Each structure stands twice: as C-alpha cells, then as structure tokens.
C-alpha cells in the first residue's frame, strides 16, 4: 500500500517516482547511475524542506491530521519505560479515546495521559476517532488526582478534533465533565506539562489542557473551532476552510506569538509522521527540561502560577 500523500506534497511524490524509475533502470540495464541517484535524493530532500518551511495554516492543519502521524501510544512507547495503563472512570466505562497511566521518562516518574486515535477502521471505532466521551475525561481526572496524591508530575498529550458531541455525551453530561476537569487541573499541586501533538480542538482539548507549561509541536494546531466549522458558520461553506484557518491564527507559531503556548517543538523535515522516534526524542527532551524547572516550585507556587498564566491569556484591542 503506497504511503499517504498530502496534496501539497505532490512535487516530492513526483520526484520519488522518478527516483524509483531511475533505480529500476539501473538494475535492469546494469548501468551505474549512482551519481544521478544521489543527486535525485538530494533534490527530494531539499524540495521537502522547502515545502515544509513555507506551509500555510491550512496545510499545517492537514499535516496535524496525517493518518501516519504518531499518537499518544506511539510517544509512550518511544519515550517512556515501565508504562502501567490505568483503565476506567469507576462510574461508567473505559473510554479508549483517552489512555494513560504511570510511566518513567529517563527515570523520572510521571503520570502520562492523552488522546488516542486509530490507524484503521476497527481501531478508530474503538477509540471513537479520538473524540472522548464524558467517561474519558473522568478517567483522565482520576489519573491526575492519583498523580497529585503521590506527588508525581502530570504529562498530557492532546490530539483530538474535540469531545464527542453526540446524544450519548449529552446524556452523560459532557459539559460538566469538561468543566470539572478544567477546575480541578487548576488545583493540582504537581507540575503539569501539556503538549498539543496533533489536533487541539475546542473544549475537548482543554479538558486535559490546563498546565504550567503549554508545548505544541511545530505542525500541530490549537483552536476554539475547526477551520471547517468556522467556514460553515462565517461563510456558509466548508470550502473556505483554508481562509478560516488563516483568520483563526491556530498554528504553533501564532500561538507562541500570542503567548498561548510556551514552546514550539521542532518536527523532522516532512512532519512528525516521517520519523516517530526523532519527534519523540525532541518532545522527551523538552518535557525533561521543563520538569526540571517546575520541580523547583512548591505546590502553592505551581497553583498560583497556573492561575495567573491562564488569566493573562487573550490580548484585546478596542
């Protein structure tokens, strides 16, 4: 099965096709064209770097949704050890759209949890395409309170288009679950590091998104509404999603400029989906560095700083 290719990656795909033809020709005709092959590989690399250095907001949204992008379990496998998953909210069910448990990052004990999507139809149905039900957020809160009880830092990874908006969610009080999570995360007396690893959609993201440090991957996005949803409301046509993405200022770079994010984690050229281990190493280094700084603060200092941080968000001009 060929790899998934985004529309703007077509120049790279065309060059890769030519490379494969050149390699096949060299093998079939027994002709040494190694010099041309190396030149072609360099051209592919430079073209990919050029494309990914000049992405529009909408193109970054497409990268954030790439089906081969690493999800929470990929990061857990690639940057932690001794992971022990904890299931269920002790009220209703075990929501697979949010997973988490105790783990170690370079020997540092953490409670790591985050949104989880699937790789195929079966796994996507199991985790509801990353859209958690109320029980998912209640499970997340249970894990965070456990971490607080045992004085263990919390690491959350966000990658969701939003909380599930269906009837089942409303019946089980999704708004209340999100509101309680937001309130209780402000009361945690342990360091909380939040990272947007893909999609950061609306209240579904904020339900595990209140932290002392907000990190975001280079090609991730964080928004109060999806570009398609914004386009449907403002322009009455989802085809204007690219225009909406620009207007919403949802990219990592925009968030950093507006002090809604504290740090942008660089991705491999071509996006995080091209090298799962490399992006996990980058994120791991950032988490450890921020944890080292936050561990110097007392629980009361962490709470006060977290409160002031979020109260200061939002710059308005009249």
Secondary structure, 3 states (H helix, E strand, C coil): CCCCCCHHHHHHHHHHHHHHHHHHHHHHHCCCCHHHHHHHHHHHHHHHHHHHCCCCHHHHHHHHCCCCCCCHHHHHHHHCEEEEECCCCCCCCCCCCEEEEEEEECCEEEEEEEECCCCCHHHHHHCHHHCCCHHHHHHHHHHHHHHHHCCCEEEEEEEECCCCCCHHHHHCCHHHHHHHHHHHHCCCCCCEEEEEEEEEEHHHHHCCCCCCEEEEECCCEEECCCHHHHHHHHCCCHHHHHHHHHHHCCEHHHHHHCCCCCEEECCCCCCHHHCHHHHHHHHHHHHHHHHHHHCCCCHHHHHHHHHHHHHCCCCCCC
